[in-house]
Amino acid sequence: MRKLLGLFLCVCVSVVLGLGSAGCTKKDEKDKKPVVKESVKEKAKEKEKVTDKVTDKVTDKVTDKVTDKVGDKEKVTDKVTDKVTDKVTDKATDKVTDKVTDKVTDKAAADKEKTHEGTVVSATAKKLVMKAKGDAKEHEHTLAATAKVTCDGKECKLDDLKAGLRVRVTTVGADMTTATRVEALDKNKDF
């Protein structure tokens, strides 16, 4: 009986590891639709469906193979279902955890501050037109409501900045047009 149980466990593990995520349904690239933010509940339901599909397929295959050798289908089915469910659930949980971790990491990276330097072309109360260092092309930034503007380290207004001043603009995330901090130099040499 021990040899049979050992054989059974080996077959279960082999089948589970051999299948990997083969039981998971994958869409062709052309069938994929852009993913809009899904709620955690939807992800949990999706995980449960995939887990159930894979568990059923693996359980059926292993049960049939072992039943041919053992004969007692009910006991085999119960043990196989338990083992396979544990393995599949672990794999599905790992995949969902990895996806969530990746999204959190991507969001944190998107919220990172970015700075660039150049010279002021013109400035009004809410808008700064500048040329980036080493680039002749002009671009503009809108001042965020909470933005801080300084000139030589002292707080000032954006429209106090004159054409030709050296300036360093800070933006956050993917929005490169909204300035969260503007630092200008008139008398000081370095920022």
FIROTOR-379892 format. One line per 4 residues: number of its first residue (from 1); their letters; for each residue x, y, z of C-alpha. Coordinates in Angstrom, 1 decimal, decimal comma. Layout:
REM residues N
NUM) A) X Y Z; ... $
REM end
This chain:
REM residues 191
1) MRKL) 0,0 0,0 0,0; 2,9 2,4 0,8; 4,4 1,8 -2,6; 1,1 2,5 -4,2 $
5) LGLF) 0,6 5,7 -2,3; 4,2 6,8 -3,1; 3,5 6,0 -6,8; 0,3 8,0 -6,6 $
9) LCVC) 2,0 11,0 -5,1; 4,8 10,9 -7,7; 2,2 10,8 -10,5; 0,3 13,7 -8,9 $
13) VSVV) 3,3 15,9 -8,6; 4,6 14,9 -12,1; 1,2 15,8 -13,6; 0,9 19,1 -11,8 $
17) LGLG) 4,5 20,1 -12,6; 4,2 18,9 -16,1; 1,1 20,9 -16,8; 2,4 24,1 -15,3 $
21) SAGC) 0,0 26,7 -16,5; -1,0 24,7 -19,6; -4,5 24,5 -18,2; -4,9 28,3 -18,1 $
25) TKKD) -6,6 29,8 -21,0; -4,7 32,3 -23,0; -6,1 34,5 -25,7; -4,3 35,2 -28,9 $
29) EKDK) -2,7 38,6 -29,2; -5,3 39,7 -31,7; -8,1 38,8 -29,3; -6,7 40,7 -26,4 $
33) KPVV) -8,5 43,8 -25,4; -6,9 46,7 -23,5; -7,2 46,0 -19,8; -9,0 48,7 -17,9 $
37) KESV) -8,5 48,7 -14,1; -10,2 45,7 -12,7; -11,3 45,4 -9,1; -9,8 43,0 -6,7 $
41) KEKA) -13,0 41,0 -6,6; -12,9 40,4 -10,4; -9,3 39,2 -10,1; -10,3 36,8 -7,3 $
45) KEKE) -13,2 35,4 -9,4; -10,9 35,0 -12,4; -8,3 33,2 -10,2; -11,0 30,9 -8,8 $
49) KVTD) -12,3 30,0 -12,3; -8,8 29,2 -13,6; -8,0 27,2 -10,4; -11,2 25,2 -10,8 $
53) KVTD) -10,5 24,4 -14,5; -6,9 23,3 -13,9; -7,9 21,4 -10,8; -10,6 19,5 -12,6 $
57) KVTD) -8,4 18,6 -15,6; -5,5 17,4 -13,5; -7,7 15,5 -11,1; -9,5 13,7 -13,9 $
61) KVTD) -6,2 12,7 -15,6; -4,5 11,5 -12,4; -7,6 9,8 -11,0; -8,0 7,8 -14,2 $
65) KVTD) -4,3 6,7 -14,3; -4,2 5,7 -10,6; -7,6 4,0 -10,6; -6,5 1,7 -13,4 $
69) KVGD) -3,8 0,5 -11,0; -5,5 0,7 -7,6; -9,2 0,0 -8,3; -10,8 2,1 -5,5 $
73) KEKV) -11,8 5,2 -7,5; -13,5 7,1 -4,6; -10,5 7,1 -2,3; -8,2 8,0 -5,2 $
77) TDKV) -10,4 10,8 -6,4; -10,5 12,4 -2,9; -6,8 12,3 -2,4; -6,0 13,5 -5,9 $
81) TDKV) -8,4 16,4 -5,6; -6,9 17,5 -2,3; -3,3 17,4 -3,6; -4,1 19,0 -6,9 $
85) TDKV) -6,2 21,7 -5,4; -3,4 22,6 -3,0; -0,8 22,8 -5,8; -3,0 24,7 -8,3 $
89) TDKA) -4,1 27,2 -5,6; -0,5 27,8 -4,7; 0,5 28,5 -8,3; -2,5 30,7 -8,9 $
93) TDKV) -1,9 32,7 -5,7; 1,7 33,2 -6,7; 0,7 34,5 -10,2; -1,9 36,9 -8,8 $
97) TDKV) 0,5 38,1 -6,1; 3,2 38,7 -8,8; 0,8 40,7 -10,9; -0,4 42,9 -8,0 $
101) TDKV) 3,2 43,5 -6,9; 4,2 44,5 -10,5; 1,3 47,0 -10,7; 2,2 48,5 -7,3 $
105) TDKA) 5,8 48,8 -8,4; 4,8 50,4 -11,7; 2,6 53,0 -10,0; 5,4 53,9 -7,6 $
109) AADK) 7,8 54,3 -10,5; 5,2 56,5 -12,3; 4,9 58,8 -9,2; 8,7 59,5 -9,2 $
113) EKTH) 9,8 63,1 -9,6; 11,6 64,1 -12,8; 13,7 67,2 -13,2; 15,1 69,0 -16,2 $
117) EGTV) 17,0 72,2 -16,6; 17,0 75,0 -19,2; 16,4 78,7 -19,6; 13,2 80,8 -19,2 $
121) VSAT) 11,7 82,1 -22,5; 8,6 83,6 -20,8; 6,6 83,3 -17,6; 3,1 84,2 -16,5 $
125) AKKL) 1,2 83,6 -13,3; 0,4 80,0 -14,3; 2,5 79,1 -17,3; 6,2 78,8 -18,0 $
129) VMKA) 7,7 78,6 -21,4; 11,3 77,4 -21,5; 14,0 75,8 -23,6; 15,6 72,6 -22,2 $
133) KGDA) 19,4 72,6 -21,8; 21,0 71,5 -25,1; 17,7 71,8 -27,0; 16,6 74,8 -29,1 $
137) KEHE) 12,9 73,7 -29,0; 10,6 75,6 -26,7; 8,1 73,8 -24,5; 5,7 74,9 -21,7 $
141) HTLA) 4,7 73,9 -18,3; 1,5 74,7 -16,3; 2,1 75,4 -12,7; 0,4 72,9 -10,3 $
145) ATAK) -1,8 74,3 -7,6; 0,6 73,2 -4,9; 3,8 74,1 -6,8; 6,7 75,9 -5,2 $
149) VTCD) 8,6 78,6 -7,1; 12,0 79,9 -6,0; 14,5 82,3 -7,3; 18,1 81,9 -5,9 $
153) GKEC) 16,6 79,8 -3,1; 14,0 82,4 -2,0; 10,3 82,0 -2,6; 8,9 84,0 -5,5 $
157) KLDD) 6,0 84,1 -8,0; 6,3 82,4 -11,5; 5,7 85,8 -13,3; 8,7 87,2 -11,4 $
161) LKAG) 11,0 85,0 -13,6; 12,6 86,9 -16,5; 13,6 85,6 -19,9; 17,1 84,1 -19,9 $
165) LRVR) 17,2 82,9 -16,3; 18,5 79,4 -15,7; 15,6 77,2 -14,4; 15,1 73,7 -13,1 $
169) VTTV) 11,6 72,3 -13,4; 10,3 69,3 -11,5; 7,4 67,2 -12,7; 5,8 64,0 -11,2 $
173) GADM) 5,0 60,8 -13,0; 4,1 60,6 -16,7; 2,6 64,2 -16,7; 5,6 66,2 -18,0 $
177) TTAT) 3,6 69,4 -18,6; 2,6 70,1 -15,0; 5,4 71,6 -12,9; 5,3 70,8 -9,2 $
181) RVEA) 8,5 72,8 -8,4; 10,3 75,6 -10,4; 13,8 76,7 -9,2; 15,3 79,7 -11,0 $
185) LDKN) 18,9 81,2 -10,7; 19,7 84,8 -11,2; 22,7 85,5 -8,9; 23,6 82,0 -7,6 $
189) KDF) 25,8 79,8 -9,7; 24,4 76,4 -8,7; 20,9 75,1 -7,8 $
REM end
